[in-house]
Amino acid sequence: MSYQLPEKLRNLVPYEPLSGEYKVRLDANESFISLPPAIRAELGDELARIYFRRYPDPNCTKLCEKFGEFFQVPSNLVVAGNGSDELIGLLVSSFTEYGDAMLVVEPDFSMYGFYAQMCGLKVVSLDKRMNGLVLNGDALVEAAKESNAKLVILSNPCNPTSLTVSREEIIAIVQRLNDCLVVIDEAYMDFSKGSVMDLVEKYDNLVVLKTFSKAFGMAAIRLGFAISNLTVVNALKAVKSPYNVNTMTQVAGCVLLGHPDYLKECIYIIKKSRDDLYEKLLLLKEKKTQIEEVINTTANFVYVKVYKAQDVFEQLKEKGIAIRFMGDYLRITTGDSQENGLLLEALFKILK
Ligand SMILES: *Cc1c(COP(=O)(O)O)cnc(C)c1O
């Protein structure tokens, strides 16, 4: 007998972000703002003081306190993770039983369904494309009830559509699916309005996810948060690996959260840049019939329906500009004015 991989792993390939060198990277919804020298220096000093021989604080106590102050939530309702990706994996795998149904919407962040596959969940998908990419809350509740879903997870604002579901609609979903865990991934909520983070104590089935990778420009350190009621928070703390967030990341998170004005400034600058990119793409649509639709964005990227999208994506790549190709659509992260300028110039040349 020879060793065989389990069936579910045989056709799996590692996640492959765009490889190669690009002069403009607008493919991963990262921030275009580099950490200022003063904060970098402070971070360097703090990192130099770490007790490297000691294990990290498993509860990320100081970090969760600072997070709680910034977002106005009690720090005992906050769990830190090695990126929100880790927390998504934990919620999907540990808050369900083998064979349970989990509801996702389509299109949405692909990692949700990926983790579900690994632990034998039935993934039920509600397609928003029939409804102009807009989430129909009633349809979602119906689909969840019909499939007896134990977990619903969706991003709000949505990656990739860039649209936000209203706070009222999210509340209605949470209330009506009261025996199902509802996870709202607010990775892009800093750029929009309608967070439900303040409501986690009010419901026993609501989890909100946040990340440092987007608005805060810290994708490199891998830091995300889950906010929920005490019961869910305690269960999440119990199932996570004890030292999931390393000390360097905890220190970096604390340093960043020690500069709330800087973080708010980042959000303001990124919103301005994405508004500008959106306006300019709309203008380009007037001249180029190949652009079919530019979705009005509430995130840090623009979702654009383009005829022969893959061609356009490949031609941009040849010019050293990386964006995300998604079927009939292109998802373009907003960059600084120079990067957006280069992108728009290239699109002007490529599009008919
Ligand atoms: C980018 C992204 C994340 C990833 O967050 P990490 O903290 O970097 O793991 C989570 N959810 C959505 C919807 C995202 O777009």
The ligand as an ORCA input file, in Angstrom:
! r2SCAN-3c Opt
* xyz 0 1
  C      -9.159     40.999      2.003
  C     -10.323     40.378      2.634
  C     -10.190     39.660      3.816
  C      -8.830     39.241      4.262
  O      -8.448     39.730      5.412
  P      -7.075     39.277      6.086
  O      -7.227     39.911      7.411
  O      -5.972     39.856      5.257
  O      -7.030     37.782      6.140
  C     -11.323     39.184      4.455
  N     -12.537     39.381      3.910
  C     -12.691     40.035      2.754
  C     -14.057     40.215      2.194
  C     -11.589     40.546      2.076
  O     -11.748     41.144      0.902
*
